[in-house]
Structures are given as C-alpha cells and as structure tokens.
Amino acid sequence: MKGSTDRMLTRIKSIYLFINERESVTTSELVEEFGITSRTVQRDLNVLEYNNLVESPSRGTWTASKRSLKTAN
C-alpha cells in the first residue's frame, strides 16, 4: 500500500508543478501529459484544490493559486 501512496503523492506533486510552470492548463492537457484517466486527474485536482494549491477560474481550466508552497527536492 505504501508504494501506491508514494506514487500518488509524486503524481500530485508533478501535476501541481506542471500547472504552476504553465500558469494555466486544461484537464485534457493533464490527461495527455501524465497518461492517466480524466477521473484520476480530477481526483488529484480535488486534492490540490482542497489544499488551496490550485483553482479553476473556468470549467476545465486550472491555475496555481497564489499560496506559496515549499517543496522538497
């Protein structure tokens, strides 16, 4: 179980960094970039949104929030 949790957290971090770098992305772009289902992308975005790291200014579009985040390398 720990391995799958680590993979999920790594994927969510990667999605956040991708959004932060691009400033604005669509759900479809995330599906294509990460090779995962739209449902998985949505679950990951829900985690990020719950933690105030991303926001959706319009349906299907995501941006990084202004909240500062410290990430370990």
Predicted model as a PDB file, atoms N, CA, C, CB and O in Angstrom, pLDDT in the B-factor column:
MODEL        1                                                                  
ATOM      1  N   MET A   1       0.828  -1.200   0.000  1.00 54.00           N  
ATOM      2  CA  MET A   1       0.000   0.000   0.000  1.00 54.00           C  
ATOM      3  C   MET A   1       0.867   1.256   0.000  1.00 54.00           C  
ATOM      4  CB  MET A   1      -0.939   0.003   1.212  1.00 54.00           C  
ATOM      5  O   MET A   1       0.524   2.237  -0.659  1.00 54.00           O  
ATOM      6  N   LYS A   2       1.976   1.242   0.723  1.00 77.00           N  
ATOM      7  CA  LYS A   2       2.820   2.422   0.802  1.00 77.00           C  
ATOM      8  C   LYS A   2       3.347   2.827  -0.565  1.00 77.00           C  
ATOM      9  CB  LYS A   2       3.973   2.178   1.751  1.00 77.00           C  
ATOM     10  O   LYS A   2       3.436   4.019  -0.858  1.00 77.00           O  
ATOM     11  N   GLY A   3       3.696   1.871  -1.403  1.00 81.00           N  
ATOM     12  CA  GLY A   3       4.204   2.164  -2.733  1.00 81.00           C  
ATOM     13  C   GLY A   3       3.198   2.919  -3.574  1.00 81.00           C  
ATOM     14  O   GLY A   3       3.555   3.873  -4.265  1.00 81.00           O  
ATOM     15  N   SER A   4       1.929   2.497  -3.522  1.00 83.00           N  
ATOM     16  CA  SER A   4       0.897   3.180  -4.315  1.00 83.00           C  
ATOM     17  C   SER A   4       0.635   4.586  -3.775  1.00 83.00           C  
ATOM     18  CB  SER A   4      -0.412   2.362  -4.317  1.00 83.00           C  
ATOM     19  O   SER A   4       0.349   5.501  -4.547  1.00 83.00           O  
ATOM     20  N   THR A   5       0.730   4.764  -2.465  1.00 86.00           N  
ATOM     21  CA  THR A   5       0.552   6.092  -1.873  1.00 86.00           C  
ATOM     22  C   THR A   5       1.687   7.013  -2.294  1.00 86.00           C  
ATOM     23  CB  THR A   5       0.481   6.001  -0.337  1.00 86.00           C  
ATOM     24  O   THR A   5       1.453   8.176  -2.622  1.00 86.00           O  
ATOM     25  N   ASP A   6       2.912   6.503  -2.288  1.00 88.00           N  
ATOM     26  CA  ASP A   6       4.060   7.293  -2.723  1.00 88.00           C  
ATOM     27  C   ASP A   6       3.911   7.708  -4.182  1.00 88.00           C  
ATOM     28  CB  ASP A   6       5.360   6.503  -2.527  1.00 88.00           C  
ATOM     29  O   ASP A   6       4.200   8.852  -4.534  1.00 88.00           O  
ATOM     30  N   ARG A   7       3.462   6.786  -5.035  1.00 88.00           N  
ATOM     31  CA  ARG A   7       3.266   7.104  -6.452  1.00 88.00           C  
ATOM     32  C   ARG A   7       2.202   8.179  -6.623  1.00 88.00           C  
ATOM     33  CB  ARG A   7       2.874   5.844  -7.238  1.00 88.00           C  
ATOM     34  O   ARG A   7       2.353   9.091  -7.436  1.00 88.00           O  
ATOM     35  N   MET A   8       1.115   8.063  -5.843  1.00 88.00           N  
ATOM     36  CA  MET A   8       0.040   9.039  -5.936  1.00 88.00           C  
ATOM     37  C   MET A   8       0.543  10.425  -5.516  1.00 88.00           C  
ATOM     38  CB  MET A   8      -1.158   8.609  -5.061  1.00 88.00           C  
ATOM     39  O   MET A   8       0.277  11.412  -6.202  1.00 88.00           O  
ATOM     40  N   LEU A   9       1.260  10.505  -4.409  1.00 91.00           N  
ATOM     41  CA  LEU A   9       1.766  11.792  -3.935  1.00 91.00           C  
ATOM     42  C   LEU A   9       2.769  12.390  -4.913  1.00 91.00           C  
ATOM     43  CB  LEU A   9       2.409  11.634  -2.562  1.00 91.00           C  
ATOM     44  O   LEU A   9       2.780  13.602  -5.130  1.00 91.00           O  
ATOM     45  N   THR A  10       3.604  11.553  -5.499  1.00 91.00           N  
ATOM     46  CA  THR A  10       4.561  12.016  -6.501  1.00 91.00           C  
ATOM     47  C   THR A  10       3.823  12.563  -7.719  1.00 91.00           C  
ATOM     48  CB  THR A  10       5.514  10.874  -6.916  1.00 91.00           C  
ATOM     49  O   THR A  10       4.203  13.599  -8.264  1.00 91.00           O  
ATOM     50  N   ARG A  11       2.773  11.870  -8.146  1.00 95.00           N  
ATOM     51  CA  ARG A  11       1.984  12.310  -9.302  1.00 95.00           C  
ATOM     52  C   ARG A  11       1.287  13.639  -9.006  1.00 95.00           C  
ATOM     53  CB  ARG A  11       0.942  11.235  -9.685  1.00 95.00           C  
ATOM     54  O   ARG A  11       1.288  14.540  -9.844  1.00 95.00           O  
ATOM     55  N   ILE A  12       0.697  13.763  -7.826  1.00 96.00           N  
ATOM     56  CA  ILE A  12       0.005  15.003  -7.461  1.00 96.00           C  
ATOM     57  C   ILE A  12       1.002  16.168  -7.414  1.00 96.00           C  
ATOM     58  CB  ILE A  12      -0.713  14.847  -6.090  1.00 96.00           C  
ATOM     59  O   ILE A  12       0.694  17.265  -7.881  1.00 96.00           O  
ATOM     60  N   LYS A  13       2.170  15.939  -6.863  1.00 96.00           N  
ATOM     61  CA  LYS A  13       3.204  16.978  -6.828  1.00 96.00           C  
ATOM     62  C   LYS A  13       3.603  17.362  -8.250  1.00 96.00           C  
ATOM     63  CB  LYS A  13       4.445  16.497  -6.030  1.00 96.00           C  
ATOM     64  O   LYS A  13       3.752  18.545  -8.555  1.00 96.00           O  
ATOM     65  N   SER A  14       3.775  16.378  -9.113  1.00 96.00           N  
ATOM     66  CA  SER A  14       4.147  16.640 -10.506  1.00 96.00           C  
ATOM     67  C   SER A  14       3.065  17.440 -11.217  1.00 96.00           C  
ATOM     68  CB  SER A  14       4.402  15.324 -11.251  1.00 96.00           C  
ATOM     69  O   SER A  14       3.373  18.346 -11.991  1.00 96.00           O  
ATOM     70  N   ILE A  15       1.817  17.120 -10.965  1.00 97.00           N  
ATOM     71  CA  ILE A  15       0.703  17.863 -11.567  1.00 97.00           C  
ATOM     72  C   ILE A  15       0.722  19.306 -11.082  1.00 97.00           C  
ATOM     73  CB  ILE A  15      -0.656  17.196 -11.227  1.00 97.00           C  
ATOM     74  O   ILE A  15       0.559  20.232 -11.878  1.00 97.00           O  
ATOM     75  N   TYR A  16       0.917  19.501  -9.791  1.00 97.00           N  
ATOM     76  CA  TYR A  16       0.982  20.858  -9.255  1.00 97.00           C  
ATOM     77  C   TYR A  16       2.115  21.651  -9.911  1.00 97.00           C  
ATOM     78  CB  TYR A  16       1.172  20.822  -7.729  1.00 97.00           C  
ATOM     79  O   TYR A  16       1.909  22.784 -10.348  1.00 97.00           O  
ATOM     80  N   LEU A  17       3.290  21.067  -9.980  1.00 96.00           N  
ATOM     81  CA  LEU A  17       4.432  21.758 -10.572  1.00 96.00           C  
ATOM     82  C   LEU A  17       4.191  22.066 -12.047  1.00 96.00           C  
ATOM     83  CB  LEU A  17       5.698  20.920 -10.414  1.00 96.00           C  
ATOM     84  O   LEU A  17       4.592  23.127 -12.527  1.00 96.00           O  
ATOM     85  N   PHE A  18       3.550  21.165 -12.762  1.00 97.00           N  
ATOM     86  CA  PHE A  18       3.212  21.375 -14.176  1.00 97.00           C  
ATOM     87  C   PHE A  18       2.265  22.568 -14.321  1.00 97.00           C  
ATOM     88  CB  PHE A  18       2.566  20.099 -14.781  1.00 97.00           C  
ATOM     89  O   PHE A  18       2.470  23.431 -15.175  1.00 97.00           O  
ATOM     90  N   ILE A  19       1.238  22.608 -13.488  1.00 96.00           N  
ATOM     91  CA  ILE A  19       0.279  23.721 -13.532  1.00 96.00           C  
ATOM     92  C   ILE A  19       0.975  25.023 -13.170  1.00 96.00           C  
ATOM     93  CB  ILE A  19      -0.911  23.465 -12.574  1.00 96.00           C  
ATOM     94  O   ILE A  19       0.774  26.040 -13.834  1.00 96.00           O  
ATOM     95  N   ASN A  20       1.780  25.001 -12.138  1.00 95.00           N  
ATOM     96  CA  ASN A  20       2.477  26.204 -11.676  1.00 95.00           C  
ATOM     97  C   ASN A  20       3.411  26.746 -12.760  1.00 95.00           C  
ATOM     98  CB  ASN A  20       3.274  25.901 -10.392  1.00 95.00           C  
ATOM     99  O   ASN A  20       3.512  27.958 -12.946  1.00 95.00           O  
ATOM    100  N   GLU A  21       4.082  25.860 -13.463  1.00 95.00           N  
ATOM    101  CA  GLU A  21       5.014  26.261 -14.519  1.00 95.00           C  
ATOM    102  C   GLU A  21       4.282  26.866 -15.716  1.00 95.00           C  
ATOM    103  CB  GLU A  21       5.847  25.061 -14.971  1.00 95.00           C  
ATOM    104  O   GLU A  21       4.754  27.835 -16.311  1.00 95.00           O  
ATOM    105  N   ARG A  22       3.143  26.299 -16.065  1.00 93.00           N  
ATOM    106  CA  ARG A  22       2.414  26.735 -17.254  1.00 93.00           C  
ATOM    107  C   ARG A  22       1.421  27.865 -16.975  1.00 93.00           C  
ATOM    108  CB  ARG A  22       1.682  25.566 -17.854  1.00 93.00           C  
ATOM    109  O   ARG A  22       0.912  28.482 -17.911  1.00 93.00           O  
ATOM    110  N   GLU A  23       1.150  28.134 -15.737  1.00 86.00           N  
ATOM    111  CA  GLU A  23       0.213  29.165 -15.284  1.00 86.00           C  
ATOM    112  C   GLU A  23      -1.251  28.780 -15.481  1.00 86.00           C  
ATOM    113  CB  GLU A  23       0.489  30.451 -16.010  1.00 86.00           C  
ATOM    114  O   GLU A  23      -2.081  29.072 -14.620  1.00 86.00           O  
ATOM    115  N   SER A  24      -1.583  28.131 -16.597  1.00 93.00           N  
ATOM    116  CA  SER A  24      -2.965  27.715 -16.832  1.00 93.00           C  
ATOM    117  C   SER A  24      -2.961  26.481 -17.724  1.00 93.00           C  
ATOM    118  CB  SER A  24      -3.799  28.865 -17.479  1.00 93.00           C  
ATOM    119  O   SER A  24      -2.300  26.463 -18.763  1.00 93.00           O  
ATOM    120  N   VAL A  25      -3.698  25.450 -17.319  1.00 97.00           N  
ATOM    121  CA  VAL A  25      -3.797  24.229 -18.115  1.00 97.00           C  
ATOM    122  C   VAL A  25      -5.233  23.728 -18.096  1.00 97.00           C  
ATOM    123  CB  VAL A  25      -2.832  23.139 -17.586  1.00 97.00           C  
ATOM    124  O   VAL A  25      -6.032  24.106 -17.240  1.00 97.00           O  
ATOM    125  N   THR A  26      -5.537  22.877 -19.050  1.00 96.00           N  
ATOM    126  CA  THR A  26      -6.856  22.249 -19.073  1.00 96.00           C  
ATOM    127  C   THR A  26      -6.735  20.833 -18.526  1.00 96.00           C  
ATOM    128  CB  THR A  26      -7.451  22.240 -20.515  1.00 96.00           C  
ATOM    129  O   THR A  26      -5.648  20.260 -18.461  1.00 96.00           O  
ATOM    130  N   THR A  27      -7.860  20.295 -18.142  1.00 96.00           N  
ATOM    131  CA  THR A  27      -7.894  18.910 -17.667  1.00 96.00           C  
ATOM    132  C   THR A  27      -7.391  17.980 -18.767  1.00 96.00           C  
ATOM    133  CB  THR A  27      -9.331  18.507 -17.228  1.00 96.00           C  
ATOM    134  O   THR A  27      -6.660  17.029 -18.492  1.00 96.00           O  
ATOM    135  N   SER A  28      -7.775  18.252 -19.999  1.00 96.00           N  
ATOM    136  CA  SER A  28      -7.340  17.421 -21.136  1.00 96.00           C  
ATOM    137  C   SER A  28      -5.827  17.439 -21.300  1.00 96.00           C  
ATOM    138  CB  SER A  28      -8.003  17.901 -22.430  1.00 96.00           C  
ATOM    139  O   SER A  28      -5.226  16.410 -21.608  1.00 96.00           O  
ATOM    140  N   GLU A  29      -5.209  18.592 -21.100  1.00 97.00           N  
ATOM    141  CA  GLU A  29      -3.749  18.676 -21.196  1.00 97.00           C  
ATOM    142  C   GLU A  29      -3.084  17.817 -20.127  1.00 97.00           C  
ATOM    143  CB  GLU A  29      -3.283  20.133 -21.065  1.00 97.00           C  
ATOM    144  O   GLU A  29      -2.061  17.181 -20.382  1.00 97.00           O  
ATOM    145  N   LEU A  30      -3.665  17.800 -18.935  1.00 97.00           N  
ATOM    146  CA  LEU A  30      -3.114  16.977 -17.851  1.00 97.00           C  
ATOM    147  C   LEU A  30      -3.255  15.497 -18.164  1.00 97.00           C  
ATOM    148  CB  LEU A  30      -3.810  17.299 -16.524  1.00 97.00           C  
ATOM    149  O   LEU A  30      -2.338  14.718 -17.907  1.00 97.00           O  
ATOM    150  N   VAL A  31      -4.395  15.104 -18.717  1.00 97.00           N  
ATOM    151  CA  VAL A  31      -4.609  13.707 -19.108  1.00 97.00           C  
ATOM    152  C   VAL A  31      -3.537  13.289 -20.112  1.00 97.00           C  
ATOM    153  CB  VAL A  31      -6.032  13.508 -19.713  1.00 97.00           C  
ATOM    154  O   VAL A  31      -2.933  12.225 -19.978  1.00 97.00           O  
ATOM    155  N   GLU A  32      -3.310  14.124 -21.106  1.00 97.00           N  
ATOM    156  CA  GLU A  32      -2.333  13.818 -22.146  1.00 97.00           C  
ATOM    157  C   GLU A  32      -0.908  13.809 -21.599  1.00 97.00           C  
ATOM    158  CB  GLU A  32      -2.445  14.825 -23.282  1.00 97.00           C  
ATOM    159  O   GLU A  32      -0.134  12.900 -21.900  1.00 97.00           O  
ATOM    160  N   GLU A  33      -0.563  14.799 -20.809  1.00 96.00           N  
ATOM    161  CA  GLU A  33       0.801  14.929 -20.287  1.00 96.00           C  
ATOM    162  C   GLU A  33       1.179  13.771 -19.363  1.00 96.00           C  
ATOM    163  CB  GLU A  33       0.949  16.247 -19.543  1.00 96.00           C  
ATOM    164  O   GLU A  33       2.297  13.260 -19.427  1.00 96.00           O  
ATOM    165  N   PHE A  34       0.238  13.359 -18.500  1.00 96.00           N  
ATOM    166  CA  PHE A  34       0.564  12.356 -17.487  1.00 96.00           C  
ATOM    167  C   PHE A  34       0.099  10.948 -17.850  1.00 96.00           C  
ATOM    168  CB  PHE A  34      -0.042  12.754 -16.177  1.00 96.00           C  
ATOM    169  O   PHE A  34       0.404   9.992 -17.137  1.00 96.00           O  
ATOM    170  N   GLY A  35      -0.632  10.816 -18.944  1.00 96.00           N  
ATOM    171  CA  GLY A  35      -1.039   9.487 -19.393  1.00 96.00           C  
ATOM    172  C   GLY A  35      -1.948   8.771 -18.411  1.00 96.00           C  
ATOM    173  O   GLY A  35      -1.860   7.554 -18.243  1.00 96.00           O  
ATOM    174  N   ILE A  36      -2.822   9.529 -17.764  1.00 95.00           N  
ATOM    175  CA  ILE A  36      -3.760   8.947 -16.803  1.00 95.00           C  
ATOM    176  C   ILE A  36      -5.179   9.325 -17.220  1.00 95.00           C  
ATOM    177  CB  ILE A  36      -3.456   9.434 -15.344  1.00 95.00           C  
ATOM    178  O   ILE A  36      -5.375  10.186 -18.077  1.00 95.00           O  
ATOM    179  N   THR A  37      -6.149   8.682 -16.615  1.00 96.00           N  
ATOM    180  CA  THR A  37      -7.543   8.937 -16.986  1.00 96.00           C  
ATOM    181  C   THR A  37      -8.005  10.300 -16.484  1.00 96.00           C  
ATOM    182  CB  THR A  37      -8.455   7.837 -16.431  1.00 96.00           C  
ATOM    183  O   THR A  37      -7.430  10.868 -15.555  1.00 96.00           O  
ATOM    184  N   SER A  38      -9.047  10.806 -17.116  1.00 96.00           N  
ATOM    185  CA  SER A  38      -9.601  12.092 -16.679  1.00 96.00           C  
ATOM    186  C   SER A  38     -10.130  11.997 -15.253  1.00 96.00           C  
ATOM    187  CB  SER A  38     -10.722  12.549 -17.629  1.00 96.00           C  
ATOM    188  O   SER A  38     -10.091  12.979 -14.511  1.00 96.00           O  
ATOM    189  N   ARG A  39     -10.622  10.833 -14.867  1.00 97.00           N  
ATOM    190  CA  ARG A  39     -11.117  10.650 -13.496  1.00 97.00           C  
ATOM    191  C   ARG A  39      -9.977  10.746 -12.486  1.00 97.00           C  
ATOM    192  CB  ARG A  39     -11.830   9.290 -13.357  1.00 97.00           C  
ATOM    193  O   ARG A  39     -10.132  11.350 -11.425  1.00 97.00           O  
ATOM    194  N   THR A  40      -8.837  10.153 -12.815  1.00 96.00           N  
ATOM    195  CA  THR A  40      -7.672  10.237 -11.928  1.00 96.00           C  
ATOM    196  C   THR A  40      -7.186  11.677 -11.825  1.00 96.00           C  
ATOM    197  CB  THR A  40      -6.534   9.325 -12.434  1.00 96.00           C  
ATOM    198  O   THR A  40      -6.869  12.149 -10.733  1.00 96.00           O  
ATOM    199  N   VAL A  41      -7.127  12.377 -12.957  1.00 97.00           N  
ATOM    200  CA  VAL A  41      -6.739  13.784 -12.946  1.00 97.00           C  
ATOM    201  C   VAL A  41      -7.686  14.566 -12.056  1.00 97.00           C  
ATOM    202  CB  VAL A  41      -6.731  14.368 -14.374  1.00 97.00           C  
ATOM    203  O   VAL A  41      -7.241  15.397 -11.265  1.00 97.00           O  
ATOM    204  N   GLN A  42      -8.978  14.317 -12.170  1.00 96.00           N  
ATOM    205  CA  GLN A  42      -9.959  15.054 -11.371  1.00 96.00           C  
ATOM    206  C   GLN A  42      -9.776  14.797  -9.879  1.00 96.00           C  
ATOM    207  CB  GLN A  42     -11.377  14.674 -11.792  1.00 96.00           C  
ATOM    208  O   GLN A  42      -9.864  15.722  -9.071  1.00 96.00           O  
ATOM    209  N   ARG A  43      -9.520  13.543  -9.513  1.00 96.00           N  
ATOM    210  CA  ARG A  43      -9.278  13.234  -8.093  1.00 96.00           C  
ATOM    211  C   ARG A  43      -8.039  13.973  -7.584  1.00 96.00           C  
ATOM    212  CB  ARG A  43      -9.108  11.705  -7.889  1.00 96.00           C  
ATOM    213  O   ARG A  43      -8.047  14.529  -6.486  1.00 96.00           O  
ATOM    214  N   ASP A  44      -6.977  13.975  -8.389  1.00 97.00           N  
ATOM    215  CA  ASP A  44      -5.751  14.661  -7.980  1.00 97.00           C  
ATOM    216  C   ASP A  44      -5.979  16.165  -7.869  1.00 97.00           C  
ATOM    217  CB  ASP A  44      -4.616  14.370  -8.973  1.00 97.00           C  
ATOM    218  O   ASP A  44      -5.491  16.799  -6.934  1.00 97.00           O  
ATOM    219  N   LEU A  45      -6.714  16.736  -8.816  1.00 96.00           N  
ATOM    220  CA  LEU A  45      -7.029  18.167  -8.755  1.00 96.00           C  
ATOM    221  C   LEU A  45      -7.881  18.495  -7.536  1.00 96.00           C  
ATOM    222  CB  LEU A  45      -7.751  18.608 -10.028  1.00 96.00           C  
ATOM    223  O   LEU A  45      -7.727  19.560  -6.939  1.00 96.00           O  
ATOM    224  N   ASN A  46      -8.774  17.588  -7.168  1.00 96.00           N  
ATOM    225  CA  ASN A  46      -9.589  17.798  -5.966  1.00 96.00           C  
ATOM    226  C   ASN A  46      -8.706  17.896  -4.726  1.00 96.00           C  
ATOM    227  CB  ASN A  46     -10.613  16.657  -5.799  1.00 96.00           C  
ATOM    228  O   ASN A  46      -8.959  18.721  -3.848  1.00 96.00           O  
ATOM    229  N   VAL A  47      -7.675  17.061  -4.649  1.00 96.00           N  
ATOM    230  CA  VAL A  47      -6.738  17.109  -3.519  1.00 96.00           C  
ATOM    231  C   VAL A  47      -6.019  18.454  -3.507  1.00 96.00           C  
ATOM    232  CB  VAL A  47      -5.710  15.942  -3.598  1.00 96.00           C  
ATOM    233  O   VAL A  47      -5.901  19.094  -2.462  1.00 96.00           O  
ATOM    234  N   LEU A  48      -5.542  18.876  -4.671  1.00 96.00           N  
ATOM    235  CA  LEU A  48      -4.835  20.154  -4.763  1.00 96.00           C  
ATOM    236  C   LEU A  48      -5.753  21.330  -4.451  1.00 96.00           C  
ATOM    237  CB  LEU A  48      -4.232  20.323  -6.153  1.00 96.00           C  
ATOM    238  O   LEU A  48      -5.352  22.278  -3.777  1.00 96.00           O  
ATOM    239  N   GLU A  49      -6.978  21.264  -4.941  1.00 95.00           N  
ATOM    240  CA  GLU A  49      -7.933  22.344  -4.680  1.00 95.00           C  
ATOM    241  C   GLU A  49      -8.315  22.400  -3.203  1.00 95.00           C  
ATOM    242  CB  GLU A  49      -9.189  22.163  -5.540  1.00 95.00           C  
ATOM    243  O   GLU A  49      -8.422  23.486  -2.634  1.00 95.00           O  
ATOM    244  N   TYR A  50      -8.522  21.248  -2.582  1.00 96.00           N  
ATOM    245  CA  TYR A  50      -8.845  21.184  -1.166  1.00 96.00           C  
ATOM    246  C   TYR A  50      -7.757  21.852  -0.316  1.00 96.00           C  
ATOM    247  CB  TYR A  50      -9.032  19.728  -0.735  1.00 96.00           C  
ATOM    248  O   TYR A  50      -8.038  22.475   0.708  1.00 96.00           O  
ATOM    249  N   ASN A  51      -6.513  21.705  -0.770  1.00 95.00           N  
ATOM    250  CA  ASN A  51      -5.375  22.287  -0.051  1.00 95.00           C  
ATOM    251  C   ASN A  51      -5.028  23.694  -0.540  1.00 95.00           C  
ATOM    252  CB  ASN A  51      -4.161  21.387  -0.194  1.00 95.00           C  
ATOM    253  O   ASN A  51      -3.957  24.222  -0.239  1.00 95.00           O  
ATOM    254  N   ASN A  52      -5.945  24.289  -1.295  1.00 95.00           N  
ATOM    255  CA  ASN A  52      -5.794  25.665  -1.793  1.00 95.00           C  
ATOM    256  C   ASN A  52      -4.529  25.881  -2.625  1.00 95.00           C  
ATOM    257  CB  ASN A  52      -5.786  26.624  -0.630  1.00 95.00           C  
ATOM    258  O   ASN A  52      -3.923  26.951  -2.576  1.00 95.00           O  
ATOM    259  N   LEU A  53      -4.138  24.862  -3.386  1.00 96.00           N  
ATOM    260  CA  LEU A  53      -2.947  24.973  -4.221  1.00 96.00           C  
ATOM    261  C   LEU A  53      -3.291  25.286  -5.671  1.00 96.00           C  
ATOM    262  CB  LEU A  53      -2.144  23.693  -4.150  1.00 96.00           C  
ATOM    263  O   LEU A  53      -2.480  25.870  -6.389  1.00 96.00           O  
ATOM    264  N   VAL A  54      -4.484  24.903  -6.103  1.00 96.00           N  
ATOM    265  CA  VAL A  54      -4.947  25.227  -7.455  1.00 96.00           C  
ATOM    266  C   VAL A  54      -6.374  25.728  -7.371  1.00 96.00           C  
ATOM    267  CB  VAL A  54      -4.850  23.993  -8.403  1.00 96.00           C  
ATOM    268  O   VAL A  54      -7.082  25.508  -6.388  1.00 96.00           O  
ATOM    269  N   GLU A  55      -6.772  26.412  -8.437  1.00 94.00           N  
ATOM    270  CA  GLU A  55      -8.157  26.875  -8.526  1.00 94.00           C  
ATOM    271  C   GLU A  55      -8.595  26.779  -9.977  1.00 94.00           C  
ATOM    272  CB  GLU A  55      -8.312  28.338  -7.987  1.00 94.00           C  
ATOM    273  O   GLU A  55      -7.772  26.733 -10.890  1.00 94.00           O  
ATOM    274  N   SER A  56      -9.890  26.750 -10.167  1.00 92.00           N  
ATOM    275  CA  SER A  56     -10.446  26.632 -11.506  1.00 92.00           C  
ATOM    276  C   SER A  56     -11.228  27.908 -11.836  1.00 92.00           C  
ATOM    277  CB  SER A  56     -11.357  25.372 -11.620  1.00 92.00           C  
ATOM    278  O   SER A  56     -12.378  28.066 -11.425  1.00 92.00           O  
ATOM    279  N   PRO A  57     -10.585  28.819 -12.589  1.00 89.00           N  
ATOM    280  CA  PRO A  57     -11.273  30.072 -12.929  1.00 89.00           C  
ATOM    281  C   PRO A  57     -12.431  29.854 -13.908  1.00 89.00           C  
ATOM    282  CB  PRO A  57     -10.280  31.064 -13.524  1.00 89.00           C  
ATOM    283  O   PRO A  57     -13.370  30.649 -13.953  1.00 89.00           O  
ATOM    284  N   SER A  58     -12.358  28.786 -14.682  1.00 89.00           N  
ATOM    285  CA  SER A  58     -13.461  28.408 -15.568  1.00 89.00           C  
ATOM    286  C   SER A  58     -13.458  26.896 -15.722  1.00 89.00           C  
ATOM    287  CB  SER A  58     -13.343  29.112 -16.961  1.00 89.00           C  
ATOM    288  O   SER A  58     -12.431  26.244 -15.536  1.00 89.00           O  
ATOM    289  N   ARG A  59     -14.588  26.361 -16.055  1.00 91.00           N  
ATOM    290  CA  ARG A  59     -14.755  24.906 -16.127  1.00 91.00           C  
ATOM    291  C   ARG A  59     -13.683  24.260 -17.007  1.00 91.00           C  
ATOM    292  CB  ARG A  59     -16.149  24.560 -16.664  1.00 91.00           C  
ATOM    293  O   ARG A  59     -13.518  24.617 -18.174  1.00 91.00           O  
ATOM    294  N   GLY A  60     -12.961  23.305 -16.424  1.00 89.00           N  
ATOM    295  CA  GLY A  60     -11.959  22.550 -17.158  1.00 89.00           C  
ATOM    296  C   GLY A  60     -10.602  23.221 -17.271  1.00 89.00           C  
ATOM    297  O   GLY A  60      -9.691  22.659 -17.879  1.00 89.00           O  
ATOM    298  N   THR A  61     -10.444  24.411 -16.701  1.00 94.00           N  
ATOM    299  CA  THR A  61      -9.177  25.133 -16.725  1.00 94.00           C  
ATOM    300  C   THR A  61      -8.672  25.295 -15.297  1.00 94.00           C  
ATOM    301  CB  THR A  61      -9.334  26.516 -17.418  1.00 94.00           C  
ATOM    302  O   THR A  61      -9.445  25.589 -14.386  1.00 94.00           O  
ATOM    303  N   TRP A  62      -7.371  25.101 -15.111  1.00 94.00           N  
ATOM    304  CA  TRP A  62      -6.785  25.137 -13.777  1.00 94.00           C  
ATOM    305  C   TRP A  62      -5.578  26.050 -13.737  1.00 94.00           C  
ATOM    306  CB  TRP A  62      -6.396  23.739 -13.327  1.00 94.00           C  
ATOM    307  O   TRP A  62      -4.794  26.102 -14.684  1.00 94.00           O  
ATOM    308  N   THR A  63      -5.434  26.768 -12.636  1.00 94.00           N  
ATOM    309  CA  THR A  63      -4.273  27.620 -12.391  1.00 94.00           C  
ATOM    310  C   THR A  63      -3.774  27.361 -10.976  1.00 94.00           C  
ATOM    311  CB  THR A  63      -4.623  29.131 -12.593  1.00 94.00           C  
ATOM    312  O   THR A  63      -4.521  26.905 -10.111  1.00 94.00           O  
ATOM    313  N   ALA A  64      -2.504  27.658 -10.761  1.00 93.00           N  
ATOM    314  CA  ALA A  64      -1.961  27.544  -9.407  1.00 93.00           C  
ATOM    315  C   ALA A  64      -2.455  28.737  -8.608  1.00 93.00           C  
ATOM    316  CB  ALA A  64      -0.391  27.477  -9.414  1.00 93.00           C  
ATOM    317  O   ALA A  64      -2.519  29.855  -9.119  1.00 93.00           O  
ATOM    318  N   SER A  65      -2.804  28.495  -7.359  1.00 89.00           N  
ATOM    319  CA  SER A  65      -3.235  29.598  -6.504  1.00 89.00           C  
ATOM    320  C   SER A  65      -2.017  30.429  -6.129  1.00 89.00           C  
ATOM    321  CB  SER A  65      -3.966  29.075  -5.230  1.00 89.00           C  
ATOM    322  O   SER A  65      -0.883  30.056  -6.426  1.00 89.00           O  
ATOM    323  N   LYS A  66      -2.256  31.529  -5.490  1.00 78.00           N  
ATOM    324  CA  LYS A  66      -1.175  32.422  -5.095  1.00 78.00           C  
ATOM    325  C   LYS A  66      -0.482  31.957  -3.820  1.00 78.00           C  
ATOM    326  CB  LYS A  66      -1.706  33.826  -4.907  1.00 78.00           C  
ATOM    327  O   LYS A  66       0.501  32.558  -3.388  1.00 78.00           O  
ATOM    328  N   ARG A  67      -0.992  30.894  -3.223  1.00 64.00           N  
ATOM    329  CA  ARG A  67      -0.412  30.367  -1.981  1.00 64.00           C  
ATOM    330  C   ARG A  67       1.004  29.871  -2.244  1.00 64.00           C  
ATOM    331  CB  ARG A  67      -1.288  29.222  -1.401  1.00 64.00           C  
ATOM    332  O   ARG A  67       1.255  29.193  -3.241  1.00 64.00           O  
ATOM    333  N   SER A  68       1.903  30.202  -1.371  1.00 55.00           N  
ATOM    334  CA  SER A  68       3.284  29.763  -1.510  1.00 55.00           C  
ATOM    335  C   SER A  68       3.419  28.328  -0.999  1.00 55.00           C  
ATOM    336  CB  SER A  68       4.242  30.713  -0.745  1.00 55.00           C  
ATOM    337  O   SER A  68       2.802  27.950  -0.003  1.00 55.00           O  
ATOM    338  N   LEU A  69       4.219  27.553  -1.682  1.00 56.00           N  
ATOM    339  CA  LEU A  69       4.398  26.147  -1.326  1.00 56.00           C  
ATOM    340  C   LEU A  69       5.876  25.822  -1.291  1.00 56.00           C  
ATOM    341  CB  LEU A  69       3.663  25.221  -2.321  1.00 56.00           C  
ATOM    342  O   LEU A  69       6.618  26.151  -2.217  1.00 56.00           O  
ATOM    343  N   LYS A  70       6.300  25.176  -0.218  1.00 59.00           N  
ATOM    344  CA  LYS A  70       7.683  24.714  -0.124  1.00 59.00           C  
ATOM    345  C   LYS A  70       7.702  23.264  -0.532  1.00 59.00           C  
ATOM    346  CB  LYS A  70       8.267  24.906   1.314  1.00 59.00           C  
ATOM    347  O   LYS A  70       6.964  22.449   0.023  1.00 59.00           O  
ATOM    348  N   THR A  71       8.545  22.926  -1.506  1.00 58.00           N  
ATOM    349  CA  THR A  71       8.651  21.545  -1.949  1.00 58.00           C  
ATOM    350  C   THR A  71      10.060  21.037  -1.695  1.00 58.00           C  
ATOM    351  CB  THR A  71       8.285  21.416  -3.441  1.00 58.00           C  
ATOM    352  O   THR A  71      11.036  21.761  -1.888  1.00 58.00           O  
ATOM    353  N   ALA A  72      10.157  19.808  -1.267  1.00 55.00           N  
ATOM    354  CA  ALA A  72      11.461  19.187  -1.053  1.00 55.00           C  
ATOM    355  C   ALA A  72      11.955  18.686  -2.399  1.00 55.00           C  
ATOM    356  CB  ALA A  72      11.385  18.020   0.000  1.00 55.00           C  
ATOM    357  O   ALA A  72      11.169  18.178  -3.199  1.00 55.00           O  
ATOM    358  N   ASN A  73      13.218  18.821  -2.651  1.00 51.00           N  
ATOM    359  CA  ASN A  73      13.780  18.353  -3.934  1.00 51.00           C  
ATOM    360  C   ASN A  73      14.046  16.905  -3.921  1.00 51.00           C  
ATOM    361  CB  ASN A  73      15.042  19.074  -4.269  1.00 51.00           C  
ATOM    362  O   ASN A  73      14.516  16.354  -4.916  1.00 51.00           O  
TER     363      ASN A  73                                                      
ENDMDL                                                                          
END                                                                             
